């Protein structure tokens, strides 16, 4: 498994952290959407869209597990998609905090969400830069 990540345990650990984050998010959206409803005060009517979001995350988790045990060769799209998703989440969070996006709506912003977004942007950038020769960039 370590050889799959350029022989570096660091990249494997970062990949596992990224995969665990996606898995937790998938769990919340598909199996425990009421926590999101309560935490972000979106109302019971949001359960279907929350689970729909989970349906987009589940394939990323499954492909990530597959890649961890097989090969990441030429799988740049998986890593770039992860980076793009986390960058968008961070930009949305910051735009909302600054009153640029959705200023006429009640949106719950948690500092922990901003920190998690920053951490996952960094993890994805490090993985892409460090594994660029393996993932085909």
N, C-alpha and C positions, 0 to 999 in steps of 0.2 A: 504494500500500500504506500509506503514512504517513497519507494522508487517511482511510483506513479506521479508524485509531486516533486520531481526533480531531485529526489534523494534528501529533501529537507523536511524534517519533522515539523518545523515552524509553519511551512505552507500547509501541511496536512492538518495541523492543529487549527490554523486560521480557517481552513475550509470546513472543518468539523464545527467550529463556532458559528460560522455563517449558516451551515446546514441546520444546526440546532435552533438558531434564531428563526429560520424559515419554518421549521417543524413546529415550534411553539406558536408562531403566528397562525399556521395552518390549523393547529389544534383549537386555538381560540375562535377562529372564524367558522370552522365547520362543526366542531363538537361542543363548543362553549360560547356561542354568540351572545348569550345573555350577559356575560361579563363585560363584553364590549358595549352592549346596550346600556348597562348600568354605569360603567366607567366614563363613557362619553356622552351620556344623556341623549341618545338619539331616538329613543322610543321603540316600542315593540314592533312597529311597522318596518323597522330596518332589518329585521332578522333575515329576510330573503336576500337583500343585497349584500349583507355581511357574509352569508354562506356562499353567495355567488363569487365574491372576492376570494373566498377560500378555495373555490374550484380552480382559480388561476394559480394559486400558490401550491396546491397539492402536486401538480405535475413537476414543478421545480424541485420539490422535495424528493419525489421519486427518481427524477433524472439525476439529482445530486447524489443520492444513495448509489445509483447505478454507476456513476462516474467514479465514485470513491473506490469501488471494488473492481472496476475494469480499467479504463484509461481516460485521461483527459485530453489526449492527443486531438488537436484540431477542433476543440470544443469551445472556441473563443466566444461563440454566441451565448452560451450559458453564462459565462462570467461577465460579459458585457451587459446582458439583460439584468443580472443581479446588480451591477453598478448603476445602470440607468434607473432601476426601480428605487434604489436607496437614495440616489441623487434627487429624483422627483419627490420622494417623501420628505426629504430634508428641505427642498425648495418650497414645497407647499407649506410645511410647518413654519418656516421662517417668514414666508410671504403672509401667512395668516397672522403671525405674531406682530408683524409690522403694519397690519391693516391694509395690505395691498390686495389680498385674496379673501373673498367671502366675508368682507367686513360687515355686511348687513345680516349675517347669520350668527347664531350662537354656536361657536365651535370650542370644544374643550381642548386646550393645549396643555400638555404636561411636559415639564422640563425633562423628565426621564425619557420621553419619546424623542425629544430633540437630541439628547445625548446618545441614545441608542442609534438614531439615524446617522449621526456623525461617526460613531464607532464603526458601523457597517459600511459607510462610504470608504473609510480608511482601510478596513479589511479587504474590501473588493478591489480598491486601487492597488494595495500591496500584492494581492493575489495575481492581478492582471500583469503588473510590472514584473513580478518575480517569476511568473510562469509563462511569460509571453512566448518563449521558444517552444514550450510544450503545447500550449493551446492554439498555436498557429497564428499569432499576430506578428 
